[in-house]
Amino acid sequence: MTPAVSRPGVSSRSFWRLGLGVADAAVPSVGNLGVSVLAAHVMTLPDFGVFSTVLLSLILLVGVSRSLHGDVLVLTAAADAEGQADRIRQSLASVLLLGLVVGLLTALAGGATLVWASDQSPWGPALVVAGVVLPILLLQDHHRWIAYTQGHIRDSVLNNMAWVTGSITAMVVLVILADTDIPAFAGVLIWGLAAAGGWGISTLQNRYLPSLRRGTAWLRENRRMASGLAQDFGLLQASAQGALILLAILTSAADIGLLRKAQLWLGPVTMLTTGLLSALQSILARRHDSARPGASTRVTLSIGSSAAAGTLLYGAIVLLLPTSIAALLAGGDWVAARPFVWPLTVQLAMGLLGGCIGIALRVRGQIAQQVRARWVLAPASLAIVTLAATTSGALAATWGLAAVSVLTTCLWYRLLVQRIPAVAPAVDAASAREVR
């Protein structure tokens, strides 16, 4: 008798998991914002600049590790359900080894800065501390993806809540007890060590511990998929962050300030996108039927289109907000910032729809096609920003980014509706057995 195949569908359970995914993304975003607000009030401007930069760098490193480990684990879970526990331990070992190696290099860079810097630069201590807390941050985040792999998104929410609660509480206590300005390294230390709380809770729940004995096996045996996902993440970040850097160079600080003000009201959409894509990847990877790829396509387009339409509606509401209300969050100059809302909304809406379609492509095993496209789209987006900014200013460049987002979504859709071989999941059963 042929076993029943789980068919994708937009069930109430799936909606619940999508909602948990959004909450899971919202918790650390709110926590990071809270810690940053507290730090801004108790640090000197140079220390706060170092603190903010180090936090952003650590978050990006967590994203790289997630591409190499967490995403691969989620995408291969259904193909090798029997060997899942073994693969989880193997991935944890690789995460620990990566954290220790990169953390050591970061700490050494900080130590060199301490020795050779001619002044009392806050960079040296902050980098040393960053190297110390990096393994903790990577392990805390990877346990979240273990929870996604097992379909226990609630465990990931609890993990993040423990981290955020610990970091904000510790920062508040430090603010109350401190007699002078708090140095950047102290903020990084509090924020990083607090992740141990979430790591500890997850370890107690799933009982998985890393072991360095198998630290190199994961990347060696999953190098093809891990390389593709890491390239996809890197190219996406390079185009997104590179565009902002180009705008800052080619336009005025005032224009960038207006763009940032417009982004403040759109922050909830960014959290929605992160959480929705994480949960959707878990759902599709667990329920994808390679013999019926159309089912995953319908689910993806349904969820992505609904979320994109909701984003456009939300952007229209923000656009129509009375200036007095909008200024409560964005401060002054909202009238000048308002024109940026619409192109940013289009960019976010198309990015959300394109992200959902991109997840379906990952699950169907089309990562290599995405990466090849990214190698064209990333430099093209930077070229469009450069041309628009130099000829027409920051607003035109923002519309250029929206156009790139639309183009990317259209390209992903074309790849999604192409006919593919019947056996083309993220990893087939034979491949999964080989990596055990």
C-alpha positions as CSV (number, residue, x, y, z in Angstrom):
1,M,0.0,0.0,0.0
2,T,1.3,3.4,-0.9
3,P,1.6,5.7,2.0
4,A,-0.5,8.9,1.9
5,V,1.3,12.0,0.9
6,S,0.8,15.1,2.8
7,R,-0.6,17.7,0.5
8,P,0.1,21.4,0.9
9,G,-2.8,23.6,1.7
10,V,-3.6,26.8,3.4
11,S,-5.1,25.2,6.5
12,S,-5.9,26.8,9.8
13,R,-2.9,25.1,11.3
14,S,-0.7,26.6,8.6
15,F,-2.1,30.0,9.3
16,W,-1.4,29.5,13.0
17,R,2.2,28.6,12.2
18,L,2.6,31.5,9.9
19,G,1.4,33.8,12.7
20,L,3.9,32.2,15.1
21,G,6.6,32.9,12.5
22,V,5.7,36.5,12.4
23,A,5.7,36.7,16.2
24,D,9.1,34.9,16.2
25,A,10.6,37.6,14.0
26,A,8.9,40.4,15.8
27,V,10.3,39.5,19.3
28,P,14.0,40.0,18.5
29,S,13.3,43.0,16.3
30,V,11.5,44.7,19.2
31,G,14.3,43.5,21.6
32,N,17.1,44.9,19.5
33,L,15.2,48.2,19.1
34,G,14.8,48.4,22.9
35,V,18.4,47.7,23.6
36,S,19.5,50.2,21.0
37,V,17.2,52.9,22.4
38,L,18.6,52.3,25.9
39,A,22.2,52.3,24.6
40,A,21.6,55.6,22.8
41,H,20.7,57.3,26.1
42,V,23.7,56.0,28.1
43,M,26.6,55.9,25.6
44,T,28.6,58.7,24.1
45,L,28.1,59.2,20.4
46,P,31.3,57.4,19.4
47,D,30.5,54.4,21.6
48,F,27.0,54.2,20.3
49,G,28.2,54.2,16.8
50,V,30.6,51.4,17.5
51,F,27.9,49.5,19.4
52,S,25.4,49.8,16.6
53,T,27.9,48.8,13.9
54,V,29.1,45.7,15.9
55,L,25.5,44.6,16.5
56,L,24.7,44.9,12.8
57,S,27.9,43.0,11.9
58,L,27.0,40.2,14.3
59,I,23.4,40.0,13.0
60,L,24.8,39.6,9.5
61,L,27.2,36.8,10.6
62,V,24.2,35.1,12.2
63,G,22.5,35.4,8.8
64,V,25.4,33.8,7.0
65,S,25.5,30.9,9.5
66,R,21.7,30.5,9.1
67,S,22.2,30.1,5.3
68,L,24.9,27.5,5.8
69,H,23.1,25.5,8.5
70,G,19.6,26.4,9.4
71,D,18.2,26.8,5.9
72,V,19.9,23.6,4.8
73,L,18.5,21.7,7.8
74,V,15.0,22.9,7.2
75,L,15.0,22.2,3.4
76,T,16.4,18.6,3.9
77,A,14.2,17.6,6.8
78,A,11.4,15.9,4.9
79,A,13.8,14.0,2.6
80,D,15.6,12.4,5.5
81,A,13.2,12.2,8.4
82,E,14.8,9.1,9.9
83,G,18.2,10.7,10.1
84,Q,17.0,14.0,11.3
85,A,18.4,13.7,14.9
86,D,21.9,12.8,13.5
87,R,21.8,15.7,11.1
88,I,20.8,18.1,13.8
89,R,23.8,17.2,16.0
90,Q,26.0,17.4,13.0
91,S,24.8,20.9,12.1
92,L,25.2,22.0,15.7
93,A,28.8,20.9,15.7
94,S,29.5,22.9,12.5
95,V,27.8,26.0,13.9
96,L,29.9,25.8,17.1
97,L,33.1,25.3,15.0
98,L,32.2,28.3,12.8
99,G,31.5,30.4,15.8
100,L,34.7,29.6,17.5
101,V,36.9,30.2,14.4
102,V,35.3,33.4,13.4
103,G,35.0,34.5,17.0
104,L,38.7,33.9,17.6
105,L,39.6,35.9,14.5
106,T,37.3,38.8,15.6
107,A,38.8,38.8,19.1
108,L,42.3,38.8,17.7
109,A,41.4,41.8,15.5
110,G,40.1,43.5,18.6
111,G,43.3,42.7,20.5
112,A,45.4,44.1,17.7
113,T,43.4,47.3,17.8
114,L,43.9,47.6,21.5
115,V,47.7,47.2,21.0
116,W,48.2,49.4,18.0
117,A,45.5,52.1,18.4
118,S,47.0,55.4,19.3
119,D,43.9,56.6,21.2
120,Q,41.4,55.0,23.5
121,S,39.3,53.7,20.7
122,P,36.1,51.8,21.6
123,W,36.7,49.4,18.7
124,G,39.2,47.2,20.4
125,P,37.2,46.1,23.4
126,A,34.0,45.9,21.4
127,L,35.6,43.5,18.9
128,V,37.1,41.3,21.6
129,V,33.7,41.0,23.2
130,A,32.0,40.4,19.9
131,G,34.4,37.5,19.3
132,V,33.5,36.0,22.7
133,V,29.8,36.2,22.3
134,L,29.6,35.1,18.6
135,P,29.5,31.3,19.3
136,I,26.6,31.9,21.7
137,L,24.6,34.0,19.2
138,L,25.1,31.4,16.4
139,L,24.0,28.5,18.6
140,Q,21.0,30.4,20.0
141,D,19.9,31.2,16.4
142,H,20.5,27.6,15.1
143,H,18.3,26.1,17.9
144,R,15.5,28.2,16.4
145,W,15.9,26.5,13.1
146,I,16.0,23.1,14.8
147,A,12.5,24.1,16.1
148,Y,11.4,25.1,12.6
149,T,12.7,21.8,11.3
150,Q,10.6,19.8,13.8
151,G,7.6,22.0,13.3
152,H,7.8,23.5,16.8
153,I,7.8,27.2,16.0
154,R,6.5,28.0,19.5
155,D,9.8,26.7,20.9
156,S,11.7,29.3,18.7
157,V,9.4,32.1,20.0
158,L,10.2,31.0,23.6
159,N,13.9,31.0,22.7
160,N,13.8,34.5,21.4
161,M,11.6,35.8,24.3
162,A,14.2,34.5,26.8
163,W,17.0,36.3,24.9
164,V,15.1,39.6,24.6
165,T,13.9,39.6,28.2
166,G,17.4,38.9,29.5
167,S,19.1,41.5,27.3
168,I,16.6,44.3,28.1
169,T,16.5,43.5,31.8
170,A,20.3,43.4,32.1
171,M,20.6,46.7,30.1
172,V,18.0,48.4,32.4
173,V,19.9,47.3,35.5
174,L,23.2,48.5,34.1
175,V,21.6,51.8,33.2
176,I,20.3,52.2,36.8
177,L,23.5,51.2,38.4
178,A,26.0,53.0,36.1
179,D,27.4,56.3,37.4
180,T,29.0,57.3,34.1
181,D,28.5,56.6,30.4
182,I,28.4,52.9,29.5
183,P,31.1,51.8,27.0
184,A,30.2,50.0,23.8
185,F,31.8,46.7,24.8
186,A,29.5,46.5,27.8
187,G,26.4,46.8,25.6
188,V,27.7,44.2,23.2
189,L,28.5,41.9,26.1
190,I,25.0,42.2,27.7
191,W,23.3,41.7,24.3
192,G,25.4,38.7,23.3
193,L,25.5,36.9,26.7
194,A,21.7,37.2,27.0
195,A,21.4,34.8,24.0
196,A,22.6,32.1,26.3
197,G,19.2,32.1,28.0
198,G,17.4,31.2,24.8
199,W,20.1,28.7,23.9
200,G,19.7,27.1,27.3
201,I,15.9,26.8,27.1
202,S,16.1,25.2,23.7
203,T,18.7,22.8,24.8
204,L,16.6,21.7,27.7
205,Q,13.6,21.2,25.3
206,N,15.3,19.2,22.6
207,R,18.4,17.8,24.4
208,Y,20.7,18.4,21.4
209,L,24.3,19.4,22.3
210,P,27.1,20.3,19.8
211,S,30.3,18.2,19.5
212,L,33.4,19.5,17.8
213,R,34.3,15.9,16.8
214,R,32.0,16.3,13.8
215,G,32.4,20.0,13.2
216,T,33.7,19.7,9.6
217,A,31.3,17.0,8.3
218,W,28.2,19.2,7.8
219,L,29.6,21.7,5.3
220,R,31.6,19.0,3.5
221,E,28.5,16.9,2.9
222,N,26.1,19.8,2.2
223,R,28.5,22.0,0.4
224,R,26.4,22.3,-2.8
225,M,23.2,23.5,-1.2
226,A,25.0,25.5,1.6
227,S,27.1,27.3,-1.0
228,G,24.0,28.2,-3.1
229,L,22.1,29.5,-0.1
230,A,25.1,31.5,1.2
231,Q,25.6,33.1,-2.2
232,D,21.9,34.0,-2.4
233,F,22.0,35.6,1.1
234,G,25.3,37.4,0.4
235,L,24.1,38.8,-3.0
236,L,20.8,39.9,-1.5
237,Q,22.6,41.7,1.3
238,A,25.2,43.2,-1.0
239,S,22.6,44.7,-3.2
240,A,20.4,45.9,-0.4
241,Q,23.1,47.4,1.8
242,G,25.2,48.5,-1.2
243,A,22.2,50.5,-2.5
244,L,21.9,52.4,0.8
245,I,25.7,53.1,0.8
246,L,25.5,54.3,-2.8
247,L,22.5,56.6,-1.9
248,A,24.5,58.0,1.0
249,I,27.5,58.7,-1.2
250,L,25.6,60.1,-4.2
251,T,22.9,62.1,-2.5
252,S,22.8,64.3,0.6
253,A,22.5,63.3,4.3
254,A,19.2,65.1,4.4
255,D,17.8,62.8,1.6
256,I,18.9,59.7,3.5
257,G,17.4,61.1,6.6
258,L,14.0,61.5,4.8
259,L,14.2,58.0,3.5
260,R,14.9,56.6,7.0
261,K,12.0,58.6,8.4
262,A,9.7,57.0,5.8
263,Q,11.0,53.6,6.7
264,L,10.1,54.0,10.3
265,W,6.4,53.5,9.7
266,L,7.1,50.5,7.4
267,G,9.1,48.6,10.0
268,P,6.2,46.3,10.8
269,V,6.2,45.1,7.2
270,T,9.9,44.1,7.5
271,M,9.1,42.0,10.6
272,L,6.2,40.4,8.8
273,T,8.3,39.5,5.8
274,T,11.1,37.9,7.9
275,G,8.6,35.8,10.0
276,L,6.4,34.9,7.2
277,L,9.2,33.6,5.0
278,S,10.8,31.6,7.8
279,A,7.5,29.9,8.7
280,L,6.6,29.3,5.0
281,Q,9.9,27.7,4.3
282,S,9.3,25.3,7.2
283,I,5.8,24.5,6.0
284,L,6.6,23.9,2.4
285,A,9.7,21.9,3.1
286,R,7.8,19.5,5.3
287,R,4.8,19.1,3.0
288,H,6.2,19.5,-0.5
289,D,5.2,16.7,-2.9
290,S,7.7,16.6,-5.8
291,A,5.1,14.7,-7.9
292,R,2.6,17.6,-7.4
293,P,4.6,20.8,-7.5
294,G,1.6,22.7,-8.5
295,A,0.1,22.4,-5.0
296,S,3.1,24.2,-3.5
297,T,2.8,26.8,-6.2
298,R,-0.8,27.6,-5.4
299,V,-0.1,27.9,-1.7
300,T,2.8,30.1,-2.3
301,L,1.0,32.4,-4.7
302,S,-2.0,32.6,-2.4
303,I,-0.1,33.5,0.7
304,G,2.4,35.8,-1.1
305,S,-0.3,37.7,-3.0
306,S,-2.4,38.2,0.1
307,A,0.6,39.5,2.0
308,A,1.6,41.8,-0.8
309,A,-1.9,43.2,-1.1
310,G,-2.0,43.8,2.7
311,T,1.4,45.6,2.4
312,L,0.1,47.9,-0.3
313,L,-3.0,48.7,1.8
314,Y,-0.9,49.4,4.8
315,G,1.4,51.7,2.8
316,A,-1.6,53.6,1.5
317,I,-2.8,54.1,5.0
318,V,0.6,55.4,6.1
319,L,0.6,57.7,3.1
320,L,-2.7,59.2,4.1
321,L,-1.9,59.6,7.8
322,P,-2.3,63.2,9.0
323,T,1.0,64.9,9.4
324,S,0.5,65.4,13.1
325,I,0.0,61.7,13.7
326,A,2.8,60.6,11.3
327,A,5.2,62.9,13.1
328,L,4.7,61.2,16.4
329,L,6.9,58.4,15.2
330,A,8.9,60.0,12.4
331,G,9.4,63.5,14.0
332,G,9.6,66.6,11.9
333,D,9.9,66.9,8.2
334,W,7.3,64.2,7.5
335,V,5.8,66.3,4.7
336,A,9.2,66.0,2.9
337,A,9.6,62.3,3.8
338,R,6.1,61.3,2.7
339,P,6.9,60.9,-1.1
340,F,9.3,58.1,-0.2
341,V,6.5,56.0,1.4
342,W,5.0,54.8,-1.9
343,P,8.1,53.5,-3.6
344,L,9.3,51.9,-0.4
345,T,5.8,50.2,0.0
346,V,6.0,48.9,-3.6
347,Q,9.5,47.6,-2.9
348,L,8.4,45.8,0.3
349,A,5.2,44.4,-1.2
350,M,7.0,42.9,-4.3
351,G,9.8,41.8,-2.1
352,L,7.4,39.9,0.1
353,L,5.7,38.2,-2.9
354,G,9.0,37.5,-4.5
355,G,10.4,36.1,-1.2
356,C,7.4,33.7,-1.0
357,I,8.0,32.5,-4.5
358,G,11.7,32.3,-3.8
359,I,11.0,29.9,-0.9
360,A,9.0,27.7,-3.3
361,L,11.9,27.7,-5.7
362,R,14.2,26.6,-2.9
363,V,11.9,23.7,-1.9
364,R,11.7,22.6,-5.6
365,G,15.5,22.5,-5.8
366,Q,16.0,25.5,-8.0
367,I,18.5,27.3,-5.8
368,A,21.2,27.3,-8.5
369,Q,18.9,29.1,-10.9
370,Q,18.2,31.8,-8.2
371,V,21.8,32.3,-7.6
372,R,22.6,32.7,-11.3
373,A,19.9,35.3,-11.5
374,R,21.2,37.1,-8.3
375,W,24.6,37.5,-9.9
376,V,22.9,39.6,-12.6
377,L,20.3,41.3,-10.4
378,A,22.7,42.5,-7.7
379,P,25.0,44.6,-10.0
380,A,22.0,45.7,-12.1
381,S,20.2,47.1,-9.0
382,L,23.4,49.0,-8.0
383,A,23.7,50.4,-11.5
384,I,20.1,51.5,-11.5
385,V,20.5,53.3,-8.2
386,T,23.7,55.0,-9.4
387,L,22.0,56.2,-12.6
388,A,18.8,57.4,-10.9
389,A,20.6,59.1,-8.0
390,T,23.0,61.0,-10.2
391,T,20.4,62.1,-12.6
392,S,17.2,62.6,-10.6
393,G,18.0,62.3,-6.9
394,A,17.2,60.0,-4.0
395,L,13.5,59.7,-4.7
396,A,14.1,58.5,-8.2
397,A,16.7,56.0,-6.9
398,T,14.1,54.6,-4.4
399,W,11.7,54.1,-7.3
400,G,14.5,52.3,-9.1
401,L,14.9,49.9,-6.2
402,A,11.1,49.3,-6.3
403,A,11.5,48.5,-10.1
404,V,14.2,46.0,-9.3
405,S,12.0,44.4,-6.7
406,V,9.2,44.1,-9.3
407,L,11.6,42.6,-11.9
408,T,13.0,40.1,-9.4
409,T,9.5,38.9,-8.5
410,C,8.5,38.5,-12.2
411,L,11.7,36.5,-12.8
412,W,11.0,34.2,-9.8
413,Y,7.5,33.7,-11.0
414,R,8.7,32.7,-14.5
415,L,11.0,30.2,-12.9
416,L,8.2,28.9,-10.6
417,V,5.8,28.2,-13.5
418,Q,8.4,26.4,-15.7
419,R,7.9,22.7,-16.0
420,I,10.5,20.9,-13.9
421,P,11.4,17.2,-13.6
422,A,9.1,15.2,-11.3
423,V,11.9,14.6,-8.8
424,A,13.3,18.0,-8.0
425,P,12.8,18.7,-4.3
426,A,15.4,20.6,-2.3
427,V,17.2,17.3,-1.8
428,D,15.9,13.9,-2.8
429,A,16.0,10.8,-0.5
430,A,19.1,9.3,-2.1
431,S,21.0,12.5,-1.5
432,A,19.8,12.7,2.0
433,R,21.0,9.2,2.7
434,E,24.5,10.1,1.4
435,V,24.9,12.9,3.9
436,R,24.1,10.7,6.9
